[in-house]
Amino acid sequence: MKKRPKRKATITKSKNKVMTKSNSKLDSNKLGLILGIFAALLHAVWAITVFLGLAQSFLDWIFPIHFLNSIYSVQGFDLLTALMLIIMAFVGGYVMGLVLGIFWNLLNK
């Protein structure tokens, strides 16, 4: 049986990276976009749950398994409120990612 030659690990370079290997700097803008989109998607799922009428059932299930009493009740769905929720979640996630990236880069100089 022939022995296979060992392969050397190669690192490919790409322009669309959040983190580069050379100086381990984060692209703060890209990190902000990633966290903003993630937060917006989570809140869009919540808005859809409210629209479908499943949100109160979810709260009634999730609070007791955390040993909590629910004092909250879900309001009726409003499209404008849902859009504001999703937009504000994106903005908050973006700012958090931007600040995290800036601090990361400052600490890794």
C-alpha positions as CSV (number, residue, x, y, z in Angstrom):
1,M,0.0,0.0,0.0
2,K,1.3,3.4,-1.0
3,K,1.7,6.1,1.6
4,R,0.0,9.4,0.8
5,P,2.1,12.5,1.0
6,K,1.2,14.8,3.9
7,R,-0.7,17.9,2.9
8,K,0.3,21.3,4.2
9,A,-2.4,23.5,5.5
10,T,-3.2,26.5,3.3
11,I,-4.9,29.7,4.2
12,T,-6.9,31.3,1.5
13,K,-7.3,35.0,1.4
14,S,-10.6,36.6,0.8
15,K,-11.8,40.2,0.7
16,N,-15.1,39.4,2.5
17,K,-13.7,38.6,5.9
18,V,-14.8,39.9,9.2
19,M,-11.4,39.0,10.7
20,T,-8.1,39.0,9.0
21,K,-5.3,36.6,10.0
22,S,-2.5,39.1,9.6
23,N,-3.4,41.5,12.4
24,S,-6.5,40.0,13.9
25,K,-8.4,43.3,13.4
26,L,-12.2,43.2,13.2
27,D,-14.1,45.1,10.6
28,S,-16.4,46.9,13.0
29,N,-18.9,47.8,10.3
30,K,-19.3,44.2,9.2
31,L,-19.6,43.0,12.8
32,G,-22.3,45.7,13.4
33,L,-24.2,44.6,10.3
34,I,-24.1,40.9,11.4
35,L,-25.3,41.6,14.9
36,G,-27.9,44.1,13.6
37,I,-29.3,41.6,11.1
38,F,-29.3,38.9,13.7
39,A,-31.2,41.0,16.3
40,A,-33.7,42.2,13.6
41,L,-34.4,38.6,12.5
42,L,-35.0,37.5,16.1
43,H,-37.5,40.4,16.6
44,A,-39.1,39.7,13.3
45,V,-39.8,36.2,14.5
46,W,-41.3,37.6,17.7
47,A,-43.5,40.0,15.6
48,I,-44.7,37.1,13.5
49,T,-45.5,35.1,16.6
50,V,-47.6,38.0,17.9
51,F,-49.3,38.2,14.5
52,L,-50.1,34.5,14.5
53,G,-51.5,34.8,18.1
54,L,-48.9,32.4,19.6
55,A,-46.9,34.9,21.6
56,Q,-49.0,34.7,24.8
57,S,-48.9,30.9,24.8
58,F,-45.1,31.1,24.5
59,L,-44.8,33.5,27.4
60,D,-47.2,31.3,29.5
61,W,-44.9,28.4,28.7
62,I,-41.4,30.0,29.0
63,F,-41.9,31.9,32.3
64,P,-42.8,28.9,34.5
65,I,-39.9,26.8,33.3
66,H,-37.7,29.6,34.6
67,F,-39.5,29.6,37.9
68,L,-41.1,32.9,37.2
69,N,-44.7,34.2,37.3
70,S,-45.7,36.0,34.1
71,I,-47.0,39.6,34.8
72,Y,-47.0,40.4,31.1
73,S,-49.8,40.1,28.5
74,V,-49.3,40.4,24.8
75,Q,-51.0,43.3,23.0
76,G,-52.7,43.0,19.7
77,F,-50.6,43.1,16.5
78,D,-49.9,46.5,14.9
79,L,-47.8,46.6,11.7
80,L,-46.2,50.0,12.5
81,T,-45.2,48.8,16.0
82,A,-43.7,45.6,14.5
83,L,-41.7,47.6,11.9
84,M,-40.4,50.0,14.6
85,L,-39.5,46.9,16.8
86,I,-37.5,45.4,13.9
87,I,-35.8,48.6,12.9
88,M,-34.8,49.5,16.5
89,A,-33.5,46.0,17.1
90,F,-31.3,46.3,14.0
91,V,-30.0,49.7,15.1
92,G,-29.3,48.4,18.6
93,G,-27.5,45.3,17.3
94,Y,-25.5,47.4,14.8
95,V,-24.3,49.8,17.5
96,M,-23.4,46.9,19.8
97,G,-21.4,45.2,17.1
98,L,-19.7,48.5,16.1
99,V,-18.7,49.3,19.7
100,L,-17.6,45.7,20.3
101,G,-15.4,45.8,17.1
102,I,-13.9,49.1,18.1
103,F,-13.0,47.9,21.6
104,W,-11.6,44.6,20.1
105,N,-9.4,46.5,17.8
106,L,-8.2,48.9,20.6
107,L,-7.3,45.9,22.8
108,N,-5.5,44.0,20.1
109,K,-3.1,46.7,18.9
